[in-house]
Amino acid sequence: MASQDWFDKDFYKVLGVTKDVSDAELKKTYRKLARQFHPDSNPGDAKAESRFKEISEAHAVLSDPEQRKEYDQVRAMGSGARFTSGGRGQAGGFEDVFGGMFTGGAQHQQRGGFQSGGFEDIFGGMFGGGGFGQSSGGFRGAGGPMKGRDITATTTLDFISAINGDTVKLQQPNGRPMNVKIPAGVSDGQKIRLKGKGEPSLDGGEPGDLTLTVTVRKHPVFERDGNNLRVDVPVTFIEATQGATIEVPTLGGDPVKLKVAPGTPSGRVLRVKGRGVATSKGTGDLLATVQVVVPSHLSAEAAKHVNALAKSLPKENPRDDLIAKARG
């Protein structure tokens, strides 16, 4: 369901894109802005955090085809108007158009230039086809009571809260707060459907459902891959060449020790079983990718030893096979 904020917020302007922006360009722009204003990149900067929340909210709506279509329709019809509590004697205002929807007023009166037939035609598609024109036991006596309208909402979690689960507070359409429990292991962009948490029925039927879209902030060290966690681990040239036992960080726990075999190349993945994301469907692993670090500065003595090592090694070109494959 559309939020009142949609009438006030220009999500295209927030992201700096045009209304005909493609999905690919939208994703590219969002990632660029998210990296720029991420709280982890701007510690203690309240303005950056606020900007990041605006960017995340805008992307959550515009990246969802259904929500984007609804948002465009609401903005086109609203022309920037707000829901207000103006005097009952006023007519022609935006409140008059929606008065029946939110206060239970009659739908068949002609108010503000809208008639009952036009109202249903205009807004039927916007809200998924459900509306006052449907038959229900309470209005026309045909069939049982009508189910309340489904609504949508978005929330943003930090990486660890998404992995461990959390409880977030949302605001219902009637303004009342509502606590929603987020299950452990929720992923970025995941939709959670909460039965009975939508709008109440107008004629005694079941309440609608709430679909909550979760946005997860990136972690500075770990990256999620399904139920696995990935982390890049730097090792020295000597450790990779001779072998070593190194410490690897884990999410929310103590580091674990892993053995690096002699001659380990950069890019090799070391696996730690059961230290990934735990969900109801199972627990993933921690995947540590070795990144061999080459010294950027060498002393004269060290350079001398490196030259001696180079002369003692076989004269091989590790790129010969690559070039041969490229030539076909």
N, C-alpha and C positions, 0 to 999 in steps of 0.2 A: 504493500500500500504506500501511496505517496506520503512523504513527510512534509510538514509545513515548511521545513527548511528549504525544500526544493523551490519554493516561490521566491526565496530571498538569495539563494546561492547560485552563482553561475559557475558550474563545475568545469565548463570548457575554459572559462577565463582563469580559474584556479590552476589548471594544468597548462594554460597558454597554448591551447589548440583551437582549431576551428570546428564548427559543428559537423562538418563532413569528414572529420579525421578518420583514417582507417584504423582497424584493430591493431595492426602491426605498429603503426606510428604512435598510437595511444600507449601501447605497452612500452615502447622504446622511451617515450617522453616520461612516463611514470617512473621507470627504473632510474633514469637520469636524475629526476627530482628527488626520488626517495633516497638515493645515495647522498645527494647534496645536503638534505635536511634531516637525515636520520639522527635520532638522539645519540646514538653511539659515536657519530662523527662530530656532534656538537654538544658535548657534555655540559650540563648546567645552563644551556641556552634555551630559555622558555619560549622565545619567539620561534626558534628553529623547530622545537617540538610541536608548537601550535601549527606551524606551517606544514609539518609532516602529517599531522592528523587531518588537516584540510585536504592535502594531496591524496592521502589514503582513502578518505571518504569519497572524494570525487572519482577516483579510479574505480572504487568498488561499485559505484552506480553505473558509470559509463562503460565499464568492461563487461557488464552483464547485458546482453542484448535486450532482454525483456524490461529490465529496469531502465535502460537507456531510452527505449521507446516510450515508456510511461513518463519518464522525466521530461522528454521533449514535448510530449502532449500536454503535460501539466504546465510547463513553462509557457507554451504557446497560448493556452487558454487563460492562464493566470495573469499574464502581462505584468508580473511583478506584484500582484495584489496579495494581501495577507488575510488570514482568518482573523477577524476582529469581533469585538462584542459591541458593535455600534447600536444605536437606538433602534427600537422596533419599528419606529415610524419611517425610517429611511428605506428607500427602495432603489433598485438599480445597482446596488453594490455587490461585491463578491460574496459577502456573507449571505445575501439573499439567495444566490445561486446554490450554495451549499447548506443553507439553513436547515432544510428538511433532512439532509443526510446526517447531520451531527446533532440536531436537537429534537428530532422526531416530528417536525412540522409536516404539514400536508404536502404531498408530492404533486398533487394535481392542480395546485394554484399556479397562475401565471405570475412569476415574480422576477423582477429585474430583466424582463425581456426574454425569459426562458419559459417554455411550456413543458408539460410533463413528457410528451412524446419526444421532443428534442433533447431533453435532459438525459433520458435513457439512451438515446441514439448516440449522443456525443460522448458519454462517459462509460458506456457499456464495454467498449474495447479497452479503454484505459485501465479498468479495474478487473479485467479478466472475465467479463461477461456477467458477473454477478451484480445485481442491482435491485432497485425497488420494483422493476417491472416484472420480476419473476413471481410465479404463483407460490403462495405460502399459506399455511393454515391461518395465520394471524391476519392476513391482508385480504385474501380473496376466497379463502375457504377451500382451495383445491390443493390436495396433498398435505404433507406434514409441515411442521415449522421449518423455517429456512435457517440454514447454518450461518453463523456469523462470518463476516468477510475475513479472508486470510490477509496477513500483513507481512512486510519484510523489514529487516533491520540489519545494521552492520555494526561490527565491533572490531577493535584492534588490540591484539595481545603481543606482549614481548615473547621472545623465542622460548624461554624457559617455562613461562606460564602456559604456553600452548602445549609443550611437551608433558608437563605435569598435571595439567587441568587447572581450572580456575572458576571463580564465580564472578560474573559481571553484573552491573546494574544498568538496566535499560529503562527508558521512559515510554510508557504505554501511550496510545493515541489520546486517552483521556487525561494525560498528564501525570498519572500515578507511576511511581517507580516499581520496577519488577526485577527480582534477582533471577538470573539465568545461570545454571551450572554448565560449564563447558567441559566436556569429557577430555581425559588425558589423551595426548597424541593427535589433537586436531591439527590439520595442515592448512597452509595458506590458501585462501580461496574456497575452503570447504563450506558447504551449506548445511546447517543443522535445522531440522524441522521439529518444532516443539508443538505437539498436539494440544489444542485447547488454549493456547496462549495468544490467540488473535483477538479480533473484535467480538464482543458478545452478540448473540442473535437479537434481532429486533422483536421477535415474536416467540421467544421461549425455546428456541432450538439450541443446538450445540454451538459453543463458541468456535470461532475460526482458528486457524493455526498460524504460528509464527515461523517464518523462515529466516534464520540468522546467518549472514555471511561473515566469515571470520577472516581478517587480514592479520598475518603474522609478521612482525618485524624481523629483519635479518639479524643473525648473530655475528659478532666480529670474528669468531673462530670456527664455529661449526656450521655445516650446511646439511640440510636434510635431503635424503635420497630415499624416498619411500619410507620404510621404517628404519633405515640405516642412517647413521650420522657420519659425515665425512669431515676429515680434518687434514690439512697439509702440515707435515712435520719436517722441519729442516734438519739435516744431518751434515756433518763436516765431510770433506773429501776423504780424510783419514778414516772416519767412522764407516763410510760407505765402502772404502777399499779394504780395510782390515777386519771389518765387522765390529759390532759394539752392542751394548745393552743401553737403550735410551728410555726416557720417560715420555709418555704421551698423555696429554690432558683428557679428562672425561667431563661430560656435562654434569655439573653439580656434584662432583665427587673428587676423590683423590686421583692423582695421575697413576697410570699403570705402566709397568715396565715391559718393553718389547725387545726382542733380539733382532738386530740387523745383521744379516748374513754377510760374510766377506764378498766383495764384488757386487753389492746391491746397486742397481742403477737408479737414477732419478725417475720417479713415476711409478715405482713398484708399490703395490698396496699391501699393507699389513692389516690383518683382521683381528679384532678383539670381540669374541663372541659375547652376545647378550648385553652389550653396553650401548645399544642404540635406543630407539624409541619404543616404549612399551604401550601397546594398545590391546583392545579386547581380542584382536585377531592374532596376536603374537608380539614378540620382541625382536627388534632388529639388532644389527651389530655396529660396532665402531670401525670405520674404515680409515686407516691412517696412510696417506699417500706420501711417500718419501720424496723430499726435495733436496738434492745434493747442493750444498752451498759452497761456492768457489771463493777463496779469499780475494778481496779486491786490492789489497796492498801486501806486498812481500818485502821483507828485509833483504839486503844484499846476500846474507848468508842463506836465507830460505830460498831465494831465487837460484842460488848456486846448486842447492840440493835438487830443486825441481828440474833444472837443466840436466843434471846427472841422471835423474830418474827417466827423463824423456829419452835420453840416449840409450838407456838400457832396455827400453820397451821395444817390442816388435814394430816394424814399420808397417802399420795397417791404417787404412782409411775407413773409418766406420760409416762413411757416406756412400761407399761404392755400390752397395746393394740398393740403396734408395735411388741413386741416379739411374741405375740399370732398370729398375722397375718403372721409373718415370718415362724412360725412353720406349718402354713397351717391348 
